[in-house]
Amino acid sequence: MLQQFGFTQYESQIYEALITTDEALDASAIVKQSGVPRSKVYEVLYKMGEKGMVLESTVEKKRLYRPLPLNSAIEKLRRDFNRNLDQLKSFEARRKPLDDRVWGLKDNQSINSLVSDLVQNATSSIVFSGWSDDLSQHLLTIEEKQSKGISVELHSIGELETKIDNVTTLIPDVQHVALQRSRILIIDNKELLFAGFEEAGWQAIHTSSRPLVTFFTEFFYHDVALTEITRKFGNIMMEDEDIRDILMKLRY
């Protein structure tokens, strides 16, 4: 009965013997009713006492034992289980301390592989900004994640055909020759990948640094806001020379 809760076979046999009788038993009676060898019974009873599963009393120089009542035993096992779960969670937290270092990565294929891995491991949210042909490489996985209830927000530079519900699309102005390719990926609001294309090629950073995750999350929503403003007021804005000059200076 108790073996499935981590007790030994002998411990389970003794508890069953005690719980199925209405009177306290001494060691000899426990041996007869439980089938536990006499050579082992005192050792097992001692361990059961240490675990709080039996009560002990001495009456007329005779040591008697009775079980912890069944309802009390169930509650004890429940508490022990919950405590063990808490300890396991604590161990996991200690085993994987937050790594807030910033890691550099080069090579477009390596960056794409890391993006795929991060997207695949997302459990609550995906925030992703990039050029449409870069985003499209990961769309199937992202759409599957959305279908499982994970929050997805995309910001695409260029038209993107997708089933994702929350997408903003920026069509670059033909005069905006300085606009460089980039990607921002934020997973579960705690892990960031930013990649940009420079003269030497693609370069990326990957980090769980809270300040950087927060900064690039804000950066993402600034892009979304600018896209919406441009969509609604683009013609008016581009007619203003000062605003146009500022917009043309944006690289990402």
Secondary structure as GFF3:
##gff-version 3
##sequence-region A 1 252
A	DSSP	three_ten_helix	3	5	.	.	.	ID=ss1
A	DSSP	alpha_helix	9	19	.	.	.	ID=ss2
A	DSSP	alpha_helix	27	34	.	.	.	ID=ss3
A	DSSP	alpha_helix	38	50	.	.	.	ID=ss4
A	DSSP	beta_strand	54	59	.	.	.	ID=ss5
A	DSSP	beta_strand	62	67	.	.	.	ID=ss6
A	DSSP	alpha_helix	70	95	.	.	.	ID=ss7
A	DSSP	beta_strand	102	106	.	.	.	ID=ss8
A	DSSP	alpha_helix	108	120	.	.	.	ID=ss9
A	DSSP	beta_strand	125	131	.	.	.	ID=ss10
A	DSSP	alpha_helix	132	135	.	.	.	ID=ss11
A	DSSP	three_ten_helix	136	138	.	.	.	ID=ss12
A	DSSP	alpha_helix	139	147	.	.	.	ID=ss13
A	DSSP	beta_strand	151	157	.	.	.	ID=ss14
A	DSSP	beta_strand	167	170	.	.	.	ID=ss15
A	DSSP	beta_strand	182	187	.	.	.	ID=ss16
A	DSSP	beta_strand	191	198	.	.	.	ID=ss17
A	DSSP	beta_strand	201	207	.	.	.	ID=ss18
A	DSSP	alpha_helix	210	239	.	.	.	ID=ss19
A	DSSP	alpha_helix	241	249	.	.	.	ID=ss20
###
